[in-house]
Amino acid sequence: MSFKEGVGSKQWVIGGVVIVISMVLVIGRHFDTSWAGGEGYRARVPIVVVEQTEPSTDLGCEAVDATRQNILSCSSMTKVTFGGSTIWLDRKTALVVINDREGKEELALYGGRIVVNGPVVIDVRDLQFTESEPRSFVNYSWLYRVDVLLMNQKIAKSFDTLPPYDQAKDITFSTQSEAVKDFYDWAH
């Protein structure tokens, strides 16, 4: 007796159809197609290094490829574009690409200081910031705190990045202190 005879031809056909449908859904989901539960195909958006304040030998900074595994970390102040956004990074700032799909651009700030102008989502631990107006983020990773300045409104708040979360606090944020003046003058 063959396998097909033992199982029965009807069950064999049903099993084959289930396998084919499963494979089609897995492939469709991989490409984020709407019929497989995704949002539809979106092109990938590269991070492009536009300018650096000092010549850099930091290859991770020069050879940026927008994938989830790459961290952008430069030894000099760096200006990049990512989709419709411009991002200025201070020295020793680390960013990770979370989503590089057009219209869904999302970055995680692991540590350091950035100025962002444009519609990119910025994550700092469990916090997510979605404003598209010019803003500055300073992630004090060793303090578990992020300070956010809305540049046009001159409103600054400090947020806890680990639970238990306290209420956001209004803070004084100076872009002209000696330690950061060069960065903010360059990023304007």
C-alpha positions as CSV (number, residue, x, y, z in Angstrom):
1,M,0.0,0.0,0.0
2,S,1.3,3.4,-1.0
3,F,1.3,6.5,1.3
4,K,-1.4,8.1,-0.9
5,E,-3.6,5.1,-0.6
6,G,-3.1,4.9,3.2
7,V,-4.0,8.6,3.7
8,G,-6.6,8.8,1.1
9,S,-6.6,11.1,-2.0
10,K,-9.1,13.6,-0.5
11,Q,-6.9,14.2,2.6
12,W,-3.8,14.4,0.3
13,V,-5.4,17.2,-1.8
14,I,-6.6,19.1,1.3
15,G,-3.1,18.9,2.8
16,G,-1.5,20.1,-0.4
17,V,-3.9,23.0,-0.7
18,V,-3.2,24.0,3.0
19,I,0.6,23.9,2.3
20,V,0.3,26.0,-0.8
21,I,-2.0,28.6,0.8
22,S,0.4,28.8,3.8
23,M,3.4,29.4,1.6
24,V,1.7,32.1,-0.4
25,L,0.7,33.9,2.8
26,V,4.2,33.7,4.3
27,I,5.7,35.1,1.0
28,G,3.0,37.8,0.9
29,R,3.6,38.8,4.5
30,H,7.4,39.0,3.8
31,F,6.7,41.6,1.1
32,D,4.1,43.3,3.4
33,T,1.3,42.9,0.9
34,S,-2.1,44.1,2.1
35,W,-3.8,40.8,1.1
36,A,-1.5,39.0,3.6
37,G,-2.2,41.4,6.5
38,G,0.5,44.0,5.7
39,E,0.3,47.6,4.8
40,G,1.3,47.2,1.2
41,Y,4.6,47.5,-0.5
42,R,6.7,50.6,0.4
43,A,10.1,51.4,-1.1
44,R,13.1,51.4,1.3
45,V,14.5,54.8,2.2
46,P,18.3,55.1,2.5
47,I,20.1,57.2,5.1
48,V,22.4,59.6,3.2
49,V,25.4,61.3,4.9
50,V,25.2,64.9,3.6
51,E,27.9,66.6,5.6
52,Q,30.5,66.0,8.4
53,T,32.3,68.7,10.4
54,E,35.6,66.8,10.4
55,P,37.1,64.2,8.1
56,S,36.1,60.8,9.6
57,T,37.6,57.4,9.5
58,D,34.5,56.0,11.0
59,L,33.3,53.5,8.3
60,G,30.0,53.0,10.0
61,C,29.3,56.6,9.4
62,E,30.4,56.7,5.8
63,A,28.9,53.4,4.7
64,V,25.4,53.7,6.0
65,D,22.8,51.2,4.8
66,A,19.3,51.6,6.2
67,T,18.7,48.2,7.7
68,R,17.6,47.2,11.1
69,Q,21.1,45.9,12.0
70,N,23.0,49.1,11.3
71,I,23.8,51.7,13.9
72,L,24.8,55.2,12.7
73,S,27.5,56.4,15.1
74,C,30.0,59.0,14.0
75,S,33.1,60.5,15.7
76,S,32.3,64.0,14.2
77,M,29.1,66.0,13.9
78,T,27.1,64.6,11.0
79,K,24.2,65.7,8.9
80,V,22.1,63.0,7.2
81,T,18.8,62.8,5.3
82,F,16.3,60.0,5.8
83,G,13.2,60.2,3.6
84,G,11.8,63.6,4.0
85,S,13.7,64.4,7.2
86,T,17.1,66.0,7.9
87,I,18.9,64.9,11.0
88,W,22.0,66.4,12.7
89,L,23.9,64.1,15.0
90,D,26.4,65.4,17.6
91,R,29.6,63.5,18.2
92,K,29.3,60.0,19.7
93,T,25.6,59.8,19.0
94,A,24.1,56.3,18.2
95,L,21.0,55.8,16.1
96,V,19.4,52.6,14.9
97,V,17.1,52.2,12.0
98,I,13.8,50.6,13.1
99,N,11.8,51.1,9.9
100,D,13.2,52.2,6.6
101,R,10.0,52.0,4.6
102,E,8.8,55.1,2.8
103,G,6.3,57.0,4.9
104,K,7.1,54.9,7.9
105,E,10.6,56.1,8.8
106,E,11.5,55.3,12.4
107,L,14.8,55.6,14.3
108,A,15.8,54.7,17.8
109,L,18.2,57.1,19.6
110,Y,20.4,54.9,21.8
111,G,22.4,57.8,23.2
112,G,23.6,61.2,22.4
113,R,22.2,64.4,20.9
114,I,20.3,65.0,17.6
115,V,18.3,67.7,15.9
116,V,15.5,66.5,13.7
117,N,13.5,68.4,11.0
118,G,10.9,66.3,9.3
119,P,8.4,63.5,9.7
120,V,10.5,60.7,11.3
121,V,9.4,58.8,14.4
122,I,12.1,58.8,17.1
123,D,12.1,56.1,19.8
124,V,14.0,56.3,23.0
125,R,13.5,53.0,24.9
126,D,9.7,52.7,25.4
127,L,9.0,56.3,24.4
128,Q,8.0,57.3,20.9
129,F,8.0,60.9,19.5
130,T,6.1,61.6,16.4
131,E,6.1,65.4,16.0
132,S,7.4,66.6,12.6
133,E,8.4,70.2,13.5
134,P,12.1,70.9,14.3
135,R,13.1,69.3,17.6
136,S,16.1,68.3,19.6
137,F,16.6,65.1,21.5
138,V,19.2,64.4,24.2
139,N,19.3,60.8,25.4
140,Y,21.1,60.6,28.7
141,S,21.2,56.8,28.6
142,W,23.1,56.4,31.9
143,L,20.4,58.6,33.6
144,Y,17.5,56.8,31.9
145,R,16.2,60.2,30.8
146,V,15.6,62.0,27.5
147,D,15.2,65.8,27.1
148,V,13.2,67.1,24.2
149,L,13.2,70.7,22.9
150,L,10.6,71.8,20.3
151,M,12.9,74.3,18.6
152,N,10.3,76.8,17.2
153,Q,8.3,77.0,20.4
154,K,11.2,76.9,22.8
155,I,9.4,74.4,24.9
156,A,11.5,71.7,26.6
157,K,10.5,68.7,28.6
158,S,12.3,65.9,30.3
159,F,11.0,62.3,30.2
160,D,11.9,59.2,32.2
161,T,12.8,56.3,29.8
162,L,12.3,53.4,32.2
163,P,9.4,52.6,34.5
164,P,8.0,53.7,36.8
165,Y,7.5,56.8,34.6
166,D,7.1,60.1,36.3
167,Q,5.2,62.9,34.6
168,A,7.1,64.8,32.0
169,K,8.8,67.8,33.6
170,D,9.2,71.3,32.1
171,I,12.9,72.1,32.0
172,T,15.2,74.9,30.9
173,F,17.1,73.9,27.8
174,S,20.0,76.0,26.6
175,T,21.3,75.7,23.1
176,Q,24.0,78.3,23.9
177,S,25.9,76.7,26.8
178,E,29.6,76.3,26.1
179,A,29.3,72.5,25.8
180,V,26.7,72.4,23.1
181,K,26.8,75.8,21.4
182,D,29.0,74.6,18.4
183,F,26.5,71.8,17.7
184,Y,23.4,73.9,17.8
185,D,24.9,76.7,15.8
186,W,26.0,74.2,13.1
187,A,22.6,72.4,13.2
188,H,20.5,75.6,12.4
